[in-house]
Amino acid sequence: MKEKLDHVLLGCVADDFTGASDAASFLAKQGIKTLLFNGVPRDTEEIKDCAAVVIALKTRSIPADEAVRDTLAALRWLENHGAGQFYIKYCSTFDSTPKGNIGPDIDAALEQYEIPYTLLCPALPVNGRMVKDGVLLVDGVPIAEGHMAHHPLNPIWDSRIAELMRPQGKYDCMVIGEELLSRSREEILKEVERFGKGREHFYIIPDYTTDQQGRKIAEVFGNNRLITGGSGILEHMAALYKEEYDCRTGDDLPTWTAGKGIALSGSCSRATCGQCRAYEKSYPAISVYPGRILAGTQNAEEIWKTVQEAADQEYLIYSAGATDPSSREYKNEEEALLASRALEETMAKLGRSAFDAGYTRIIVAGGETSGAVALELGFDAFIIGESIAPGVPVLIPLHNPDIRIALKSGNFGQEDFFERALSMTRAPKEA
């Protein structure tokens, strides 16, 4: 007989909102009750009977000391509210600056809770992110040899996770390759113990290219106090929880709702670029030029007026950089940062305008954009619904159950993502 659940099994802290919804979707996929919070929760009553709580922070690109402060605050809240295990969630592309914030956050947690070691497990095989012999691969290509090498904020300078950690983490890495991972749990842990002798803390980087390896990692390390990584391993951890505990599912609310929809995109990732081009072939779309926003020749009010003139249409409003690369050319880093902030603010205003006008379905692409829109709307707690794509669930605000939101990381989703998201959230009578 399964043990009755009387506490939060897993407390997860994510470095941005789309990462948090990504993590929550893989936990909910296994049918365990999962709640997502935008920031540290204020009301504790609503976490009753939850198997997992995911807290979305905005720590990816802020100063390392601030990221550590916010991460530890979230972990303390989770510990104080019963979480028996922690998970620090970052992007499956392991994008970070040379000095953080992945390493500082992990080190602070290891030291604060006196945990000897943790996993570095960014892999998400279903989306083409894998780890082989300590090397992070995207669609079979070492990550530093692909487009992430030219990321405007967090370029990837090496494909070896140990090397990416070297300038930002304090401790050594142990790589567990395919051969060692194929051995028994006891043999693997014996090797881990041997590596750990004389080391106060260390990191483990396991191979993870298949679901079978994901299950093995969960079986061997799933009880560790702290695990870190992308969302891939969370599904396997949740499966183990279900074997041991009677995990109640979340509220059975439909994926769809009545009312109008809109899509907002601030991402210029390769996947989102293709998704924007695909949508505007058949549906109305508006390009937002951050440079024009800064110059005062384009603004949220004018864009919204255009949307309202065709209120029967479901618009995609997207960063012009998705289809016009020249719009992403700036004089210096300062101008690029100002443009990024202007875009976020504009998308947040448009999200607010849509909500105030009675729109009930809001689809957002891009981590920073998603966080800005969610903050503007003021929703801070979500029930996790059906996934539109791997790692992209429909979110139902806990206190606004007639609203449907989807927030996706830039590189996630099928080419027809925006059409699919608007269709899945549309009430059947409106289909």
KARAKA-V681916 format. One record per residue. N is the residue number from 1. RES is the residue in one letter. SS is DSSP state (alpha for helix, beta for strand, coil for the rest). PSI is psi in whole degrees, -180 to 180 (none if undefined). D_LAST is the distance of its C-alpha to the last C-alpha in Angstrom with 2 decimals. Layout:
N&RES&SS&PSI&D_LAST, N&RES&SS&PSI&D_LAST
This chain:
1&M&coil&136&43.93, 2&K&coil&147&41.67, 3&E&beta&137&42.89, 4&K&beta&133&41.16, 5&L&coil&122&39.49, 6&D&coil&13&41.38, 7&H&coil&165&40.78, 8&V&coil&123&38.44, 9&L&coil&-44&38.87, 10&L&beta&129&37.67, 11&G&beta&118&37.63, 12&C&beta&136&35.94, 13&V&beta&123&36.54, 14&A&beta&151&34.46, 15&D&coil&-6&35.58, 16&D&coil&174&32.30, 17&F&alpha&-43&28.93, 18&T&alpha&-34&26.84, 19&G&alpha&-38&29.66, 20&A&alpha&-45&29.47, 21&S&alpha&-34&25.75, 22&D&alpha&-52&26.49, 23&A&alpha&-46&29.35, 24&A&alpha&-35&27.52, 25&S&alpha&-38&24.73, 26&F&alpha&-28&27.42, 27&L&alpha&-47&29.18, 28&A&alpha&-28&26.16, 29&K&coil&-30&25.30, 30&Q&coil&2&28.46, 31&G&coil&12&27.33, 32&I&coil&147&29.85, 33&K&coil&121&29.16, 34&T&beta&132&28.91, 35&L&beta&142&28.76, 36&L&beta&130&28.50, 37&F&beta&139&30.55, 38&N&beta&94&30.79, 39&G&coil&170&34.56, 40&V&coil&127&37.06, 41&P&coil&149&35.81, 42&R&coil&-33&37.54, 43&D&coil&123&36.64, 44&T&coil&-13&37.81, 45&E&alpha&-34&36.79, 46&E&alpha&-7&33.20, 47&I&alpha&5&34.34, 48&K&coil&134&35.86, 49&D&coil&13&35.18, 50&C&coil&136&33.48, 51&A&coil&-33&34.35, 52&A&beta&142&33.52, 53&V&beta&128&33.35, 54&V&beta&128&32.30, 55&I&beta&122&33.64, 56&A&beta&123&32.36, 57&L&coil&-177&35.20, 58&K&coil&72&35.63, 59&T&coil&3&38.70, 60&R&coil&-42&38.07, 61&S&coil&12&39.88, 62&I&coil&168&42.04, 63&P&coil&144&45.82, 64&A&alpha&-41&46.67, 65&D&alpha&-35&48.62, 66&E&alpha&-40&45.72, 67&A&alpha&-44&43.33, 68&V&alpha&-44&45.87, 69&R&alpha&-49&46.30, 70&D&alpha&-39&42.60, 71&T&alpha&-46&42.11, 72&L&alpha&-36&45.14, 73&A&alpha&-42&44.06, 74&A&alpha&-42&40.72, 75&L&alpha&-40&42.58, 76&R&alpha&-42&45.06, 77&W&alpha&-45&42.36, 78&L&alpha&-43&40.82, 79&E&alpha&-44&44.31, 80&N&alpha&-20&45.17, 81&H&coil&27&42.12, 82&G&coil&-1&42.87, 83&A&coil&123&41.37, 84&G&coil&-14&43.55, 85&Q&beta&146&42.32, 86&F&beta&149&41.19, 87&Y&beta&125&38.89, 88&I&beta&116&38.97, 89&K&beta&128&35.80, 90&Y&coil&178&35.92, 91&C&coil&147&34.05, 92&S&coil&-12&34.24, 93&T&coil&4&35.87, 94&F&coil&30&38.61, 95&D&coil&131&38.57, 96&S&coil&163&41.24, 97&T&beta&164&44.16, 98&P&coil&-28&47.58, 99&K&coil&8&48.64, 100&G&beta&177&45.52, 101&N&coil&8&43.57, 102&I&alpha&-53&42.85, 103&G&alpha&-54&46.55, 104&P&alpha&-39&47.75, 105&D&alpha&-46&45.01, 106&I&alpha&-47&45.82, 107&D&alpha&-42&49.56, 108&A&alpha&-41&49.43, 109&A&alpha&-43&47.61, 110&L&alpha&-45&50.04, 111&E&alpha&-41&52.98, 112&Q&alpha&-41&51.77, 113&Y&coil&9&51.16, 114&E&coil&50&53.94, 115&I&coil&125&51.70, 116&P&coil&-45&53.56, 117&Y&beta&164&50.70, 118&T&beta&168&46.98, 119&L&beta&144&44.61, 120&L&beta&104&43.14, 121&C&beta&69&40.09, 122&P&coil&-11&37.49, 123&A&coil&144&36.12, 124&L&beta&80&32.48, 125&P&alpha&-35&32.72, 126&V&alpha&-23&29.02, 127&N&alpha&19&28.68, 128&G&coil&9&31.95, 129&R&beta&117&34.25, 130&M&beta&161&37.36, 131&V&beta&126&40.95, 132&K&beta&117&43.83, 133&D&coil&38&47.45, 134&G&coil&0&46.54, 135&V&beta&131&44.70, 136&L&beta&123&41.10, 137&L&beta&141&39.11, 138&V&beta&114&35.80, 139&D&coil&39&34.54, 140&G&coil&-4&38.13, 141&V&beta&131&39.78, 142&P&beta&133&41.98, 143&I&alpha&-34&40.08, 144&A&alpha&-9&42.89, 145&E&alpha&1&42.71, 146&G&coil&-162&39.10, 147&H&alpha&-21&37.24, 148&M&alpha&-17&37.81, 149&A&alpha&-20&41.44, 150&H&alpha&20&40.46, 151&H&coil&132&38.22, 152&P&coil&-29&39.01, 153&L&coil&-43&39.68, 154&N&coil&70&40.42, 155&P&coil&143&41.64, 156&I&coil&124&42.48, 157&W&coil&-8&46.16, 158&D&coil&152&46.63, 159&S&coil&-14&44.66, 160&R&beta&122&46.85, 161&I&alpha&-38&45.54, 162&A&alpha&-38&49.15, 163&E&alpha&-35&49.96, 164&L&alpha&-31&46.92, 165&M&alpha&-24&48.17, 166&R&alpha&-48&51.81, 167&P&coil&-9&51.84, 168&Q&coil&-15&49.64, 169&G&coil&156&50.60, 170&K&coil&-14&54.05, 171&Y&coil&171&54.18, 172&D&beta&160&54.46, 173&C&beta&138&51.81, 174&M&beta&120&52.11, 175&V&beta&127&50.06, 176&I&beta&104&49.21, 177&G&coil&-177&48.64, 178&E&alpha&-42&47.48, 179&E&alpha&-49&50.92, 180&L&alpha&-39&51.50, 181&L&alpha&-23&47.97, 182&S&coil&-12&48.57, 183&R&coil&180&51.53, 184&S&coil&161&51.64, 185&R&alpha&-42&50.52, 186&E&alpha&-43&54.18, 187&E&alpha&-41&55.23, 188&I&alpha&-47&52.52, 189&L&alpha&-30&53.40, 190&K&alpha&-41&57.07, 191&E&alpha&-38&56.45, 192&V&alpha&-44&54.48, 193&E&alpha&-41&57.44, 194&R&alpha&-44&59.83, 195&F&alpha&-35&57.94, 196&G&alpha&-12&57.77, 197&K&coil&125&61.52, 198&G&coil&0&62.92, 199&R&coil&127&59.52, 200&E&coil&-42&58.38, 201&H&coil&156&54.73, 202&F&beta&171&52.88, 203&Y&beta&148&49.50, 204&I&beta&129&48.28, 205&I&beta&99&46.10, 206&P&beta&149&44.95, 207&D&coil&142&43.60, 208&Y&beta&91&39.91, 209&T&coil&-13&38.40, 210&T&coil&162&36.98, 211&D&alpha&-35&35.36, 212&Q&alpha&-43&38.72, 213&Q&alpha&-37&40.48, 214&G&alpha&-43&37.98, 215&R&alpha&-40&38.75, 216&K&alpha&-44&42.45, 217&I&alpha&-44&42.35, 218&A&alpha&-40&40.71, 219&E&alpha&-38&43.31, 220&V&alpha&-43&46.20, 221&F&alpha&3&45.22, 222&G&coil&-18&42.42, 223&N&coil&-1&44.86, 224&N&coil&143&46.08, 225&R&coil&-35&46.06, 226&L&beta&128&44.35, 227&I&beta&146&42.06, 228&T&beta&152&40.51, 229&G&beta&-163&38.00, 230&G&coil&-158&34.44, 231&S&coil&-12&31.76, 232&G&alpha&-44&32.59, 233&I&alpha&-18&35.37, 234&L&alpha&-37&33.55, 235&E&alpha&-41&31.54, 236&H&alpha&-35&34.90, 237&M&alpha&-42&36.54, 238&A&alpha&-37&33.84, 239&A&alpha&-39&34.40, 240&L&alpha&-39&38.09, 241&Y&alpha&-43&37.42, 242&K&alpha&-31&35.55, 243&E&alpha&-31&38.57, 244&E&alpha&-34&40.92, 245&Y&beta&155&39.07, 246&D&beta&86&36.90, 247&C&coil&114&34.02, 248&R&coil&137&31.57, 249&T&coil&166&27.88, 250&G&coil&178&25.91, 251&D&coil&136&23.94, 252&D&coil&73&21.17, 253&L&coil&146&18.31, 254&P&coil&156&14.66, 255&T&coil&-28&13.33, 256&W&coil&166&10.35, 257&T&beta&159&11.06, 258&A&coil&152&10.22, 259&G&coil&176&11.13, 260&K&coil&158&11.43, 261&G&beta&158&12.02, 262&I&beta&151&14.92, 263&A&beta&136&16.80, 264&L&beta&133&20.60, 265&S&beta&123&22.96, 266&G&coil&2&26.73, 267&S&coil&146&27.45, 268&C&coil&24&29.29, 269&S&coil&161&29.46, 270&R&alpha&-46&29.26, 271&A&alpha&-46&25.92, 272&T&alpha&-36&24.27, 273&C&alpha&-47&25.90, 274&G&alpha&-37&24.25, 275&Q&alpha&-38&20.82, 276&C&alpha&-45&21.33, 277&R&alpha&-40&22.58, 278&A&alpha&-42&19.70, 279&Y&alpha&-44&17.07, 280&E&alpha&-8&19.16, 281&K&coil&-29&19.51, 282&S&coil&-15&16.10, 283&Y&coil&162&15.06, 284&P&coil&141&17.37, 285&A&beta&151&19.82, 286&I&beta&130&23.08, 287&S&beta&136&26.08, 288&V&beta&124&28.26, 289&Y&coil&110&31.92, 290&P&alpha&-38&33.85, 291&G&alpha&-39&37.10, 292&R&alpha&-35&35.98, 293&I&alpha&-46&34.92, 294&L&alpha&-35&38.45, 295&A&alpha&-9&40.00, 296&G&coil&12&38.19, 297&T&coil&-3&36.62, 298&Q&coil&140&33.01, 299&N&coil&167&31.67, 300&A&alpha&-36&28.66, 301&E&alpha&-45&29.11, 302&E&alpha&-40&28.93, 303&I&alpha&-45&25.89, 304&W&alpha&-35&24.05, 305&K&alpha&-41&25.24, 306&T&alpha&-43&23.62, 307&V&alpha&-43&20.23, 308&Q&alpha&-25&20.68, 309&E&alpha&-18&21.62, 310&A&coil&61&18.11, 311&A&coil&-17&16.28, 312&D&coil&-6&13.07, 313&Q&coil&153&12.99, 314&E&coil&104&12.43, 315&Y&coil&149&15.93, 316&L&beta&125&17.81, 317&I&beta&120&21.35, 318&Y&beta&157&23.73, 319&S&beta&130&27.44, 320&A&alpha&-24&29.03, 321&G&alpha&-19&30.96, 322&A&alpha&-29&28.02, 323&T&coil&-12&28.63, 324&D&coil&86&32.05, 325&P&alpha&-29&34.52, 326&S&alpha&-23&37.24, 327&S&alpha&-10&35.48, 328&R&alpha&8&36.37, 329&E&coil&120&40.06, 330&Y&coil&159&42.08, 331&K&coil&-39&45.80, 332&N&coil&177&46.17, 333&E&alpha&-36&44.59, 334&E&alpha&-45&44.87, 335&E&alpha&-39&42.88, 336&A&alpha&-40&40.20, 337&L&alpha&-42&39.98, 338&L&alpha&-40&39.79, 339&A&alpha&-42&37.00, 340&S&alpha&-44&35.05, 341&R&alpha&-40&35.53, 342&A&alpha&-40&34.58, 343&L&alpha&-46&31.28, 344&E&alpha&-46&30.56, 345&E&alpha&-40&31.54, 346&T&alpha&-46&29.39, 347&M&alpha&-37&26.23, 348&A&alpha&-42&27.16, 349&K&alpha&-40&27.60, 350&L&alpha&-39&24.21, 351&G&alpha&-42&22.62, 352&R&alpha&-43&24.70, 353&S&alpha&-42&23.79, 354&A&alpha&-46&20.04, 355&F&alpha&-45&20.74, 356&D&alpha&-28&23.16, 357&A&coil&4&20.75, 358&G&coil&9&18.34, 359&Y&coil&136&15.93, 360&T&coil&-7&14.86, 361&R&beta&112&13.56, 362&I&beta&117&16.39, 363&I&beta&130&16.84, 364&V&beta&136&20.51, 365&A&beta&138&22.58, 366&G&coil&130&26.35, 367&G&alpha&-51&28.61, 368&E&alpha&-41&30.51, 369&T&alpha&-43&27.56, 370&S&alpha&-44&25.66, 371&G&alpha&-42&28.81, 372&A&alpha&-42&29.31, 373&V&alpha&-46&25.85, 374&A&alpha&-41&26.08, 375&L&alpha&-43&29.59, 376&E&alpha&-40&28.68, 377&L&alpha&-21&25.99, 378&G&coil&10&28.58, 379&F&coil&129&26.63, 380&D&coil&1&29.23, 381&A&beta&137&27.98, 382&F&beta&141&24.85, 383&I&beta&142&23.65, 384&I&beta&122&22.47, 385&G&beta&-162&19.10, 386&E&beta&149&17.67, 387&S&beta&137&18.49, 388&I&beta&-38&16.27, 389&A&beta&163&19.49, 390&P&coil&122&23.06, 391&G&coil&4&24.33, 392&V&beta&87&21.14, 393&P&beta&160&19.80, 394&V&beta&130&17.29, 395&L&beta&134&19.78, 396&I&beta&111&19.75, 397&P&beta&130&22.60, 398&L&coil&-39&25.08, 399&H&coil&8&25.79, 400&N&coil&68&22.38, 401&P&coil&-5&20.11, 402&D&coil&0&17.15, 403&I&coil&143&17.03, 404&R&beta&130&15.58, 405&I&beta&144&17.60, 406&A&beta&130&18.15, 407&L&beta&119&21.55, 408&K&beta&145&22.65, 409&S&coil&149&26.05, 410&G&coil&-40&26.50, 411&N&coil&5&27.27, 412&F&coil&158&24.49, 413&G&coil&157&21.24, 414&Q&coil&168&20.15, 415&E&coil&-34&20.18, 416&D&coil&30&16.40, 417&F&alpha&-50&16.43, 418&F&alpha&-43&14.87, 419&E&alpha&-45&11.82, 420&R&alpha&-44&11.64, 421&A&alpha&-44&12.38, 422&L&alpha&-35&9.82, 423&S&alpha&-46&7.01, 424&M&alpha&-31&9.05, 425&T&coil&-6&9.62, 426&R&beta&134&6.34, 427&A&coil&143&6.48, 428&P&alpha&-40&5.07, 429&K&alpha&-17&5.64, 430&E&alpha&-6&3.78, 431&A&coil&none&0.00
